[in-house]
Amino acid sequence: MTTGAIDGRAVAVTGGGDDTVRVRDLSTGEQVGAPWTGHTNAVRALATSVLDGRPVVVSGGDDHTVRVWELASGSPVGEPLDLQSDSVEALAIGERHGRRVVITGSEDETVRHVVVCFDRDIAVFSLS
């Protein structure tokens, strides 16, 4: 789960075993819009950030992919990144040389450092 804001309204962003990402209004608990679809297995990890001036959500899960979505609309941003490793269990967003990056942790005990625009892996290393 992660949090963000849409038009000043605080929201929670959740993922789960139904392969979707959902947004809920934190003050009312009501779902905001339709669930976001695209993952083909459970969504395990979520983070929010700003990309090109717009709030985004980054999601990862058991389908080995990382996806970026516009927070306000739920529209996908770019193509999903297939990590070709194992389930994405954790992710964080940072910056490297002025570019947004996603750091992912997978069940195969690797950590990947990936440019958000998905043009390439920057580094992959094992924790074992």
C-alpha positions as CSV (number, residue, x, y, z in Angstrom):
1,M,0.0,0.0,0.0
2,T,1.0,3.6,-0.6
3,T,-0.6,7.0,-0.4
4,G,-1.0,10.0,-2.6
5,A,-3.3,12.8,-3.5
6,I,-5.7,13.4,-6.4
7,D,-6.9,17.0,-6.7
8,G,-6.0,17.6,-3.0
9,R,-7.9,14.5,-1.9
10,A,-5.8,12.0,0.1
11,V,-6.0,8.5,-1.3
12,A,-4.6,5.0,-0.5
13,V,-3.4,2.9,-3.4
14,T,-3.6,-0.9,-2.8
15,G,-2.8,-4.0,-4.7
16,G,-3.7,-7.6,-4.1
17,G,-4.3,-11.1,-5.2
18,D,-6.9,-10.1,-7.8
19,D,-4.1,-8.8,-10.1
20,T,-5.4,-5.2,-9.8
21,V,-4.4,-1.8,-8.3
22,R,-7.2,0.1,-6.5
23,V,-7.4,3.7,-5.3
24,R,-9.6,4.6,-2.2
25,D,-10.5,8.0,-0.8
26,L,-9.0,8.1,2.7
27,S,-11.7,10.2,4.2
28,T,-14.7,8.1,2.9
29,G,-13.1,4.7,2.2
30,E,-14.9,4.7,-1.2
31,Q,-13.1,3.4,-4.3
32,V,-12.0,6.1,-6.7
33,G,-12.6,4.9,-10.3
34,A,-12.3,1.4,-11.6
35,P,-9.5,-1.0,-10.6
36,W,-6.4,-0.7,-12.7
37,T,-5.7,-3.8,-14.7
38,G,-2.6,-5.0,-16.5
39,H,-0.8,-7.3,-14.0
40,T,-1.4,-10.9,-14.7
41,N,-0.8,-12.1,-11.1
42,A,-0.9,-10.6,-7.6
43,V,0.3,-7.1,-7.0
44,R,2.8,-7.1,-4.1
45,A,4.6,-3.7,-4.1
46,L,3.6,-0.1,-4.6
47,A,5.1,3.3,-4.4
48,T,4.2,6.8,-5.5
49,S,6.3,9.5,-7.1
50,V,6.2,12.4,-9.6
51,L,7.3,11.8,-13.1
52,D,7.5,14.6,-15.7
53,G,5.4,16.8,-13.3
54,R,2.6,14.3,-12.8
55,P,1.9,12.0,-9.8
56,V,2.4,8.4,-10.6
57,V,2.1,5.0,-9.0
58,V,4.7,2.3,-9.6
59,S,3.5,-1.3,-9.0
60,G,5.2,-4.7,-9.0
61,G,4.1,-8.2,-8.4
62,D,4.1,-11.9,-8.9
63,D,4.0,-11.5,-12.7
64,H,7.6,-10.3,-12.6
65,T,6.7,-6.9,-14.0
66,V,7.0,-3.3,-12.9
67,R,4.4,-0.9,-14.2
68,V,3.9,2.9,-14.0
69,W,0.4,4.4,-13.8
70,E,-0.9,8.0,-13.8
71,L,-2.4,8.4,-10.3
72,A,-5.2,10.7,-11.4
73,S,-6.5,8.5,-14.2
74,G,-5.0,5.1,-13.7
75,S,-3.7,5.2,-17.3
76,P,-0.5,3.2,-17.9
77,V,2.7,5.3,-18.5
78,G,5.0,3.6,-21.0
79,E,5.4,-0.2,-21.4
80,P,5.7,-2.6,-18.4
81,L,9.2,-3.7,-17.5
82,D,9.6,-7.5,-17.4
83,L,12.3,-8.2,-14.9
84,Q,12.6,-11.8,-16.1
85,S,13.6,-12.9,-12.6
86,D,11.1,-13.6,-9.8
87,S,8.2,-11.9,-8.1
88,V,8.7,-8.2,-7.2
89,E,8.3,-8.2,-3.4
90,A,9.4,-4.7,-2.6
91,L,10.2,-1.5,-4.5
92,A,11.3,2.1,-3.8
93,I,11.7,5.1,-5.9
94,G,14.8,7.3,-5.9
95,E,16.9,9.5,-8.2
96,R,20.2,8.9,-9.9
97,H,22.0,11.5,-12.0
98,G,18.7,13.5,-12.2
99,R,16.6,10.6,-13.4
100,R,13.9,8.8,-11.5
101,V,14.8,5.2,-10.8
102,V,13.0,2.2,-9.2
103,I,14.8,-0.2,-6.9
104,T,13.1,-3.6,-6.8
105,G,13.6,-6.5,-4.5
106,S,12.6,-10.0,-5.7
107,E,12.1,-13.4,-4.2
108,D,15.2,-14.6,-6.1
109,E,17.3,-12.4,-3.7
110,T,18.3,-9.9,-6.3
111,V,18.0,-6.1,-6.2
112,R,17.5,-4.2,-9.5
113,H,18.1,-0.5,-10.0
114,V,16.0,0.5,-13.1
115,V,15.4,3.8,-14.9
116,V,11.7,4.6,-14.6
117,C,11.4,5.2,-18.3
118,F,12.4,1.5,-18.6
119,D,15.1,1.8,-21.2
120,R,17.5,-0.4,-19.3
121,D,18.7,-2.0,-16.0
122,I,21.3,0.1,-14.4
123,A,22.5,-2.6,-12.0
124,V,21.5,-6.0,-10.8
125,F,23.1,-7.6,-7.8
126,S,22.4,-10.6,-5.5
127,L,21.8,-10.5,-1.8
128,S,22.9,-14.1,-1.3
